[in-house]
Amino acid sequence: MTDLVIRALTESDAHLFNSLQDPGLVGRALNGVSYRTLAEGGEYRPDWTWVALRDGHVVARAAWWAGPDDDAPVMLNWFDFAEGEDEAGVELLRTSPLYAEYELSVPPHWREQPAVRAAAEARLAAVAAAGMKPLVERFRYEWTPALGLPERPGRLVFRPEPDDAVVFDILRRVHSATLDAHALRAIAGPGGLDAAAQEELDFFRWCPSPRSWWQSAHTPEGELVGLHIPARNLQGPVIGFIGVVPEQRGHGYAYDLLAESTHFLAAQGAEIITGATDRSNFPMAANFTKAGYPVIQERIHFV
């Protein structure tokens, strides 16, 4: 084999990225996303897109994603390689100076589909060989009006929470006893609970939806129950956050918050609402099912 040439693309040769065929079993192609640069009206930047070439042909590629106003990659969500070029994929990731969490999209029950499983496991083995570690697998849900709105239990009072300091305190309380893998990773770091709360707050601010949508939830007597954030990300309406403070758990209130978020976004005209939770977060997964959200995809995260 000839030596690899590993480099970033430029706007003038970004078309090379699409020269590697993808059967669409996993990854961004599974979502019907095509690679286009920001200048072409797409989501990617050539300088954050790296390829490995052999004899001038792309044999591995990786594209790091971020919002149009971000100054650093948020996620590596497109990574693949030609058959037999696993090592080229590994070398590409080791050579690139870019670092971000890796997210691989897979269809539901992906381990039961041999071709899909092989495609997924090849990518996961390559990112592991490049030094990344598995963090979590997550369910992705999607609600549409045809599914009907979930019933509102009517047990809680919801109101906008305009004070970021109050929101930050609620987030700290929610994450003081959490099942969320991303929050647990932040808590394990030097910033502890404050870092986990700040990550959530930063995400809420990053979303282009109005700040006025952030709502706290209370009992009729005025006791704090938690926080729900109906939001829009760059793709559309999402369940941004559902959190119940520890002392109010055991009453099924997370469902109430999820139902309220769904009604809120539907009232804004949402035709599709997406949500997600860790596979291991059985209570929240059950709440999505109860609210009528089917699993449409799974996602695997490496850091």
Backbone hydrogen bonds, N-H to C=O, Kabsch-Sander energy under -0.5 kcal/mol:
donor,donor_aa,acceptor,acceptor_aa,energy
5,V,53,L,-2.3
6,I,4,L,-0.5
7,R,5,V,-0.5
7,R,51,V,-2.1
9,L,46,P,-1.2
9,L,49,T,-2.5
13,D,10,T,-0.7
14,A,10,T,-0.6
14,A,11,E,-0.6
16,L,13,D,-2.0
17,F,14,A,-1.6
18,N,15,H,-0.9
19,S,16,L,-2.0
20,L,17,F,-1.0
21,Q,19,S,-0.6
27,G,105,S,-3.1
30,L,27,G,-1.0
31,N,27,G,-0.6
31,N,28,R,-1.1
32,G,29,A,-1.5
33,V,28,R,-1.9
36,R,34,S,-0.6
38,L,44,Y,-2.0
40,E,37,T,-0.8
41,G,38,L,-1.7
42,G,37,T,-3.4
43,E,36,R,-0.8
44,Y,36,R,-2.0
45,R,64,W,-0.5
48,W,45,R,-1.5
49,T,46,P,-1.8
50,W,62,A,-2.6
51,V,7,R,-2.8
52,A,60,A,-2.6
53,L,5,V,-3.2
53,L,51,V,-0.5
54,R,57,H,-2.6
57,H,54,R,-1.8
59,V,52,A,-3.2
60,A,52,A,-1.2
61,R,80,D,-2.5
62,A,50,W,-2.5
63,A,78,W,-2.7
64,W,48,W,-2.4
65,W,75,M,-4.1
66,A,43,E,-0.6
70,D,67,G,-1.5
74,V,65,W,-2.8
75,M,65,W,-2.0
76,L,101,E,-3.2
77,N,63,A,-1.2
77,N,75,M,-0.8
78,W,63,A,-1.0
80,D,61,R,-1.9
82,A,59,V,-2.8
85,E,82,A,-2.3
89,G,85,E,-1.8
90,V,86,D,-2.1
91,E,87,E,-2.7
92,L,88,A,-2.2
93,L,89,G,-1.9
94,R,90,V,-2.2
95,T,91,E,-2.1
96,S,92,L,-2.4
101,E,74,V,-0.6
102,Y,302,F,-2.7
103,E,76,L,-2.3
104,L,300,I,-2.6
105,S,103,E,-0.5
106,V,298,E,-3.1
110,W,107,P,-0.9
112,E,109,H,-1.7
113,Q,110,W,-1.4
117,R,113,Q,-3.2
118,A,114,P,-2.5
119,A,115,A,-2.0
120,A,116,V,-2.6
121,E,117,R,-3.0
122,A,118,A,-1.9
123,R,119,A,-1.5
124,L,120,A,-2.5
125,A,121,E,-2.4
126,A,122,A,-1.7
127,V,123,R,-2.4
128,A,124,L,-2.0
129,A,125,A,-2.3
130,A,126,A,-1.5
131,G,128,A,-1.6
132,M,127,V,-2.4
135,L,301,H,-3.2
136,V,301,H,-1.2
138,R,299,R,-3.2
139,F,277,T,-2.9
140,R,297,Q,-2.9
141,Y,275,G,-3.3
142,E,294,P,-1.5
143,W,273,I,-3.2
147,L,144,T,-2.2
148,G,145,P,-1.7
157,V,218,H,-3.2
159,R,216,S,-2.0
161,E,214,W,-2.2
164,D,162,P,-0.7
167,V,163,D,-2.1
168,F,164,D,-2.8
169,D,165,A,-1.9
170,I,166,V,-2.3
171,L,167,V,-2.5
172,R,168,F,-2.2
173,R,169,D,-2.1
174,V,170,I,-2.8
175,H,171,L,-2.6
176,S,172,R,-0.7
176,S,173,R,-0.6
177,A,174,V,-1.1
178,T,175,H,-0.6
184,L,180,D,-2.5
185,R,181,A,-2.1
186,A,182,H,-1.9
187,I,183,A,-2.7
188,A,184,L,-1.9
189,G,185,R,-0.6
189,G,186,A,-1.0
192,G,186,A,-0.5
192,G,189,G,-1.2
194,D,191,G,-0.8
195,A,191,G,-0.9
195,A,192,G,-0.5
196,A,192,G,-1.6
197,A,193,L,-2.6
198,Q,194,D,-2.5
199,E,195,A,-2.3
200,E,196,A,-1.6
201,L,197,A,-2.4
202,D,198,Q,-2.9
203,F,199,E,-1.8
204,F,200,E,-2.5
205,R,201,L,-2.2
206,W,202,D,-1.9
207,C,203,F,-1.7
209,S,232,R,-0.9
213,W,210,P,-1.5
214,W,211,R,-1.6
215,Q,228,H,-2.0
216,S,159,R,-2.4
217,A,226,G,-2.5
218,H,157,V,-2.3
219,T,223,E,-2.4
222,G,219,T,-2.3
225,V,217,A,-3.3
226,G,217,A,-1.4
227,L,243,G,-2.5
228,H,215,Q,-2.6
229,I,241,F,-2.3
231,A,238,V,-2.4
233,N,236,G,-2.5
238,V,231,A,-3.1
239,I,274,T,-2.6
240,G,229,I,-1.9
240,G,238,V,-1.2
241,F,229,I,-0.8
243,G,227,L,-2.2
245,V,225,V,-2.4
248,Q,245,V,-2.1
249,R,246,P,-1.6
251,H,248,Q,-0.6
255,Y,252,G,-1.0
256,D,252,G,-0.9
257,L,253,Y,-2.2
258,L,254,A,-2.2
259,A,255,Y,-3.0
260,E,256,D,-2.2
261,S,257,L,-2.4
262,T,258,L,-2.2
263,H,259,A,-2.5
264,F,260,E,-2.6
265,L,261,S,-2.5
266,A,262,T,-2.5
267,A,263,H,-2.2
268,Q,264,F,-0.8
269,G,266,A,-1.7
270,A,265,L,-2.1
273,I,143,W,-2.4
274,T,237,P,-1.9
275,G,141,Y,-1.6
277,T,139,F,-1.6
279,R,137,E,-2.9
281,N,278,D,-1.4
282,F,280,S,-1.7
285,A,281,N,-2.3
286,A,282,F,-2.2
287,N,283,P,-1.6
288,F,284,M,-2.2
289,T,285,A,-2.0
290,K,286,A,-2.5
291,A,287,N,-2.1
292,G,289,T,-1.5
293,Y,288,F,-2.7
296,I,140,R,-2.6
296,I,294,P,-0.5
297,Q,140,R,-1.4
298,E,106,V,-3.1
299,R,138,R,-2.6
300,I,104,L,-2.4
301,H,136,V,-2.9
302,F,102,Y,-2.3
303,V,133,K,-2.9
